[in-house]
Amino acid sequence: MKKLLILAMFVLSPFLLNAQEYGKVYDNLKVPSKILKGERNFSIYLPPGYDASERSYPVLYLLHGYSDNHTGWIQFGEVNYIADKAINEGKATPMIIVMPDADTDRIGYFNTIDGDWNYEDYFFNELMPFVENKYRIRKEKRYRAIAGLSMGGGGTFVYALHHSELFSSACPLSAWFGEANPEERVGEVDEYYKGKSKSEIKEHYDKNNPLVLVDNLPDKIAPENQIKWYIDCGDDDFLFEGNSLIHIKMRKKNIEHEYRVRDGGHSWSYWRSALLDVLKFVTDTFHQK
């Protein structure tokens, strides 16, 4: 009987392996943009079974870091492999993952102080409606999440705090708070702020400063504006201080959040290891408790 069982498993094993489904990744897709005056790139991950089904899916907007682009999470983050494995093992629900490009022409996720490059306006008024109408994406707040690393972690904080009515969860990883420290960048961006007063510069930084945005949150947040937070930063990361500060501020404001400090630095190996937990966390927010 044991020999027969072993033989059956040996014969069936290739079929069991082939039974695993795989998602699809498309990169260098285009969005027409009037706001940014041209076409913008983005990549997308479509989960296993997308082509064969007619259902609509929750969505995760996944932001890249400085010096990467919309292909970073594919090339270095292995998003398709990690998402496929999590979905096939039942650790994450099938979801669509949208990866925008914020590293062409100008770098960053925020509107510029001169109003000449309004990337945040593009993201919410053009990119989001474009992908959510082109693909079978559920448009309710409950089924929309955002995450990102480094510069994209800062973008995650700001987008979720500026538009809390749109996201059910936000997962900043190793978040960069560069926009929060104008004094530290004197000389680096002088041309960028040319002709602007100190008060104008401070207003611009504060608008894109997660620490200030958290300070300005009301003591009681309305249910429709509540967000589930997952914050992760390595203990050897040079951005550890800013992430620790926002954790402390959230604790003082009684804002519920998960805060993780794991062994590691500012590296792709760290962010790849974080992605599974992000997918599990946003899955919990998509599901009915």
N, C-alpha and C positions, 0 to 999 in steps of 0.2 A: 504493500500500500504506500509506504514511504517513497519507494522508487517511482511509482506512478505519479505521486504528488510532485516530486522534484522534476520529473519529466514534463508534467503539465505546466509547471511554473516556467521551465526553460523554454517551452514552445510558445507560451503566451507572453513572455516578458517583452519581446519586441513590439507586440501589439499594445501592451500596457504603456510602454514608453511613448509610442506614437499617439496614444490617446491624449497626451498632454497638448493643450492648445496654446498658441502663441499669439501675442498681440503684434501690431504692425506700427512701425515708426516711419513718419514722412518728415523729411527736413527740407529746408529752403522753399517752403511754401510762402505765398505772398498775400499781403493785405493792402489794398489801395488806401492811401491816407491823404485826405485833404489837409489835415492838421499839420502833418509833417512833410507835406508836399512831395509825395512820391510813394513808391511801394515799400512795404516793410516786411522783413522775413519773420517767419515763425516755424516751429516744428511741433508735431503732434504725435502722441501715442494713443492708438486705438486699441482697446483691450481685446483679449481673446473672445471670439464669438461675435464681434461687432458686425462684421459683414453678413453673417447668417441671421442676425436678429433684427427686430424692428423696434426694440425697446430704446428708451432714452436713458442716458447715463449721468451720474454725477461727474463733476469736473474739478480737477486740481490745476491751478495755475502755478507753474514751477519756474522760478526766476533764477537766472544765472548770476555769476559774480563778475567782478572787474576783470577785464582782459579776455573773458570768454564771450560767447554769443549764444544764440538759440540752439546751437548744436552741442554746447558744453555738457549738458546733462546726458546726452546720448553718447558722445565720444568718450568722456572721462567718468561720467556718473553711472553708466551702465543702466540707465533707467528702464530700458525695455526688459533686460534680464531680471532685474530686481522686482519690477512690477509683475512680470509673468509668473515668477516663482511665488510671490506673495499671493497672487490671485489663485493660482493652481493649488496652492496648499491651504486655501481658505483663510489666510491671515488678512487679506484685504479684499474688499468688494471690487468687482470690475468697474473701472473709472476711466475717463478720458483725461489725459495730461497734456496741457498746452504750455509750450515753452517759447516765449517771445524773445525778440532780439533787441537789446538795449545797448549795443556796442557798435553801432554804425553811424557815421556822420558826427554824432555827439554821444557821449557815454553817460548813462544814468537813467533812472526811472522817474525823475521828478521834472516838473515844469521849470524852465530856466527863469532867472530873475528878469531877463529882458523880454520874456514872452515870445521869443523867437523859436523856441524848441519845446513845445508843450507835450512832453512824452506821457505824462500822467493823463492828460485829456485824451490823447490818442488811445491809451490803453483801455479806458473806460467807455469812451464814446465811439470808438471805431473797432479796435481789436476784439473786445469782448462781444459786442453784438455780431460781428462778422463770424466768429467761430461758433457762437452759440446758435446761430441760424443755419450755418452750413453743415454742422454736425449735430447728431442727436444728443444734445446736452440739455439736462434739466435746468431750468432757469430760476428756480426758487433758491433763496438764500441758504436754506438747509442743505442743499446739494452742491454748494460751491465752496471751495477751499483755496487757500493760497499758501505757498511756501517758497523759500529761496535761501541761497547761501551767500554769505559775505555782503557784497553790495546788494545782492538780491534779498538777503536777510533784512537789510535796512529798508529796502523797497517793500518787503512783506509787512513790516511794522507800520510803515507810513500808509500803505494802501488800505490795510485792514482798519487802521485808526481813522483815516479820512472817510472810509466807506464801510463802516461797520454794519450797515443795513444790507450789504451784499454778500458777506462771507460768514459761514458758520464756524470756521476754524482757520487759524493762522499758525504757521510753523516756521519761524525764523531760525536759521542755523548760522552760528558764528557771525552774527549780524554786525555790519559795519555802520558806525555812527558818524561817519565823516561829515555829513551835512550838519552835525550838531556842534562842530568845533571850528568856527570861522577863524579864530585866532591862530590855530595851528596850521592854517593853510595860507597865511599871508605870503604873498609873492608867487605862490603856485597858481593862483587863479585871478591875479590882478586884472588881466584883460577882460576876464569874464564879468567882473564887477565894476568895470570902468564907468565912471560917471554916476555911480550909485552912492547914496549917503550911507553912513553907518546904521542909521535907523532902518533904512530899506534893506540893507544886508542882513541885519538881525531879524527883521520880520520874515525874510525869506528862509533863513536858517531855522527859525523857530517853527515855521509851518512844516518843515521837513525834518524835524527833530523829534524822534520817538520819546525821548525823556521829557520834553516839554509837553508833547501831546498827551502823555499819560498823566502828567501833573494837572493838566486842564480838564481831564475827564470828570464828569459829575460824580458825586458820592454814590448816587444810585443810578445804575445804567438800566435803561428801559429794556424789556425782554427782546424787542426787535433789533436792538443794537448790541446784544451780548455776543461775545465771541469766545470760543474755546481756544486757549493758547498752549502751544508746545514750543518751548524755548530750549535750545541745545547749543552749548559751546564748550570746546575742549579746555582742559585745565592748563594746557601749554599754549593756548591760542593768544596771540598778541592783542586780540579784541575782547579778551576775557573781562576787562574792567567795565566796559560799557554794558555788556550783557548782564553782569552781576548787579550793576546799578539799576537797570530797568527791572530786574527781578525784585530788588529791595523796594523800589517804588511801587510795584504792583502789590507786593505784600502789604505795604502801608495803606494802599488804597482798597485793600480787600478784593482785588481782582483775581479771580480763580485762574490758575495757570499751572502747567507742568514745567518744571525747570530742571534740566539735566546737565550735569557736568561730568563728562567722561574723560578717560585717558586719551589724549591726542592733541593735535595742533590744527593749524589752518591748512588743511590738505584734503585732497580728493578721497584718500582712504578713509578719513574721518566722515566726510559727507556721504560716501557710499554706505558706510555702516549706519548712518543716521536715517537714510531714506526708508528702510523697512519700517522703522518706528513711526516715521511720518505717515506712511501709507496706512498703518494700523490705526493711528490716532485719528486721521481724517475719516476713515471708515466708521469708527465709533460715532462720529458726529453725523454721518450720513444716515446711520441706522436709527430705528425707533427703539428707545430704551423700554 
